[in-house]
Amino acid sequence: MKDTSLELTNAGYSKTSDTIRRRSRQRPSRRRSSISVLVDLNQPIAQVFTNPRSALAENRPEEPMKMVAKRLEEGGRKVLEMFPLHPSRNRHLNFEIKKAMIDDLNLINLQGLSHTLRYLVTRRSVRKMIHENQVPTLLIVGKFDKHFAPLVSFAEKTIPKLKILVCDSGHAVNIDAAEQFNKAVKDFMSLFLGERNL
């Protein structure tokens, strides 16, 4: 008998995604996701993602990342607090979420982050192959995320079967505009569920 079950998975891997997963376990009624993929027999049917700056940008040169990693190793948490995406710099997060994210960042292993910057960030881009994507895709972005704005245009021109939703939020669109984000994910994924429910 053929298995026709569908599974909705969260494939997020950023620090924000990790925080969201842990918070959603603590408060299931406020569940949020950053990347969702509807899977049928291990084949993606539809996907949703947010602000994938490092995935759509050109691969970053290794030398600048090595310099940032070295600064982090030498300067510790003070250097981490100066990062542009540090939650303390986000003007759109509510206080509770911002505090939780800062608390989580205080738990981060600085050596692990340094190694991530040195060895992974420089090789994460899928920019050169994204045109091959054949999975219906929803990109949800925040209109205040100025750093990602140029990549929205690239995504729109390059990714087949792409729909874009711009929310009234910053980089952390799945947190800043959680209700709109959750509704958009549910509505989009429902298009591919047929008679099934999310």
Secondary structure as UniProt FT lines:
FT   STRAND          6..10
FT   HELIX           15..26
FT   HELIX           28..30
FT   STRAND          36..40
FT   TURN            41..42
FT   STRAND          43..50
FT   HELIX           53..56
FT   HELIX           62..75
FT   HELIX           77..81
FT   TURN            84..85
FT   HELIX           87..89
FT   HELIX           95..105
FT   TURN            106..107
FT   HELIX           110..119
FT   HELIX           121..123
FT   TURN            127..129
FT   HELIX           130..132
FT   STRAND          137..142
FT   TURN            143..144
FT   TURN            146..148
FT   HELIX           149..158
FT   TURN            160..161
FT   STRAND          162..167
FT   HELIX           173..176
FT   HELIX           178..190
FT   TURN            191..195
//
